[in-house]
């Protein structure tokens, strides 16, 4: 059973937590004791309905304020697939939470209050969905019950959003759903009030979403561990298979993107040596091909210099060595980024030194324009930078390979993660 990763975003009081709670409730993903607790909490709040937002607003501060301020991961499943929702906050000051929470999802659900229409936060949410190259964006126009289920109002907001998206929507699938999460209309069930809407419900759209975007990208396999049973035996391991596997040499890791098959020729980076895949094992079983997201052990026909961090790719689509990166960077730290500062750049399992050579400007997430300004990037700001790194890394442009085009920056003194970058 496959897993669909989703990110939700919305402004305060757009009904995001209620929508997620409705999905959990309608798919019977709520335990009986938790449902009883929510019923009691709803009564204490003085509401005459089941407040499903309490299922996701888990932090005490959130419950007291009625807002979402941290990324909560919510799990549920249907007969067809499993789901993981990254429930991200909507405030500007939590932009960093939104970026990290939505970094590897296939679907972004953006909520809009039908009464308010497009607001600044809507632009921010869509900008981040575009920045992360999320392949499918579902715009859920919520609280339609408060505007009399008006088709005219729905059409107005759809037109406004398409104008906002502009050219950025060319590589994304956009879907618009009129909904009332309070009553579950068009979330999991249809209602006569939406007789003018013939499209799918939210759950139907999620159920029919294909998870293929990473498989369509060039193959990338970064070695996390070299498996040599003979060396383990020499170190004193008395595993009964060690002698039988005396010459065994396997390379364990996760397929970041694309696919690799037995018989494929691969180029090993950074030493640029070629070999052929002779076997792929997953969970102890041999298989002819491995796809993005699968953790496997690969064997090659030749004994060549491969170590932790080595990258396997097809020779005709291999990434280039980079000692300088142009990147779009989301800053996560209270101490601003300044030109000349040195950080640790983590790309997969590789750690290299990176120096900030230039800050080109700060992105206005509403207009999506790059504004030149002071040579600094502050907390929750997104800017374009040039980094000089040593030694070289083999990274792709994020637009071409989302799995191999990201990195993080780490403060070398505090060891805090201070930035998330996307190679441009």
CORSULTA-V146048 format. One record per pair of residues at least 24 apart in sequence whose ideal C-beta (glycine too) atoms are under 6 Angstrom apart, sorted by the first residue. I is the first residue (numbers start at 1). J is the second residue. Records with the same first field share a line. If there is no record, write none. Layout:
# CORSULTA-V146048
I = J ; J
This chain:
# CORSULTA-V146048
1 = 81 ; 82
2 = 81 ; 211
3 = 82
4 = 81 ; 83
5 = 84 ; 105 ; 106
6 = 85 ; 105 ; 107
7 = 86 ; 88 ; 101 ; 102 ; 105 ; 108
8 = 85 ; 87 ; 109
9 = 88 ; 110 ; 125
10 = 90 ; 111
11 = 90 ; 119 ; 121
12 = 67
14 = 111 ; 113 ; 142
15 = 142 ; 143 ; 181
16 = 111
17 = 53 ; 56 ; 57
18 = 52 ; 53 ; 181
19 = 181
20 = 56 ; 74 ; 85 ; 87
21 = 52 ; 53 ; 55 ; 56
22 = 52 ; 181 ; 184 ; 187
24 = 55 ; 76
25 = 52
26 = 188
27 = 76 ; 78
29 = 76
56 = 87
71 = 97 ; 101
80 = 207
90 = 121
93 = 380
95 = 380
96 = 332 ; 380
98 = 128
99 = 128 ; 330 ; 420
102 = 132
105 = 134
106 = 211
107 = 136 ; 209
108 = 134 ; 137
109 = 138 ; 140
110 = 139
111 = 140 ; 142
112 = 141
113 = 143
114 = 141 ; 143 ; 144 ; 147 ; 153
115 = 146
117 = 157
118 = 160
120 = 366
123 = 366
124 = 365
127 = 365 ; 368
130 = 168
133 = 402
135 = 213
136 = 173
137 = 172 ; 174
138 = 175
139 = 176
140 = 177 ; 179
141 = 178
142 = 179 ; 181
144 = 178 ; 180
145 = 180
149 = 193
151 = 196
154 = 178
177 = 202
214 = 257 ; 292
215 = 291 ; 292
217 = 257 ; 258 ; 401
218 = 258 ; 317 ; 401
219 = 258 ; 260 ; 313 ; 314
220 = 256 ; 257 ; 313 ; 403 ; 404
221 = 253 ; 255 ; 312
222 = 253 ; 311 ; 348
223 = 251 ; 253 ; 308 ; 310
224 = 252 ; 253 ; 349
225 = 252
226 = 251
227 = 252
250 = 297 ; 299
251 = 298 ; 306
252 = 297
254 = 295
255 = 290 ; 292 ; 294
256 = 403 ; 404
257 = 292 ; 401 ; 403
259 = 289 ; 291
260 = 290
261 = 289
262 = 288
266 = 312
267 = 313 ; 315 ; 318
268 = 306 ; 310 ; 312
269 = 311 ; 394
271 = 305
273 = 304
275 = 300 ; 301 ; 302
276 = 301
309 = 349 ; 350
311 = 394
319 = 394 ; 396
321 = 392 ; 394
322 = 392 ; 393 ; 395
323 = 389 ; 392
324 = 388
325 = 387 ; 423
326 = 386 ; 424
327 = 385 ; 421 ; 422 ; 423 ; 424
328 = 384 ; 422 ; 424
329 = 383 ; 385 ; 419 ; 421
330 = 382 ; 420
331 = 377 ; 381 ; 419
332 = 418 ; 419
333 = 418
334 = 379
336 = 376 ; 378
337 = 377
338 = 376
339 = 375
343 = 409
344 = 410 ; 412
345 = 389 ; 407 ; 409
346 = 408 ; 410
347 = 393 ; 395 ; 407
350 = 393
352 = 389 ; 391 ; 393
353 = 390
354 = 387 ; 389
355 = 388
357 = 386 ; 388
358 = 386
359 = 383 ; 385
360 = 384
395 = 423
397 = 423
398 = 422 ; 423
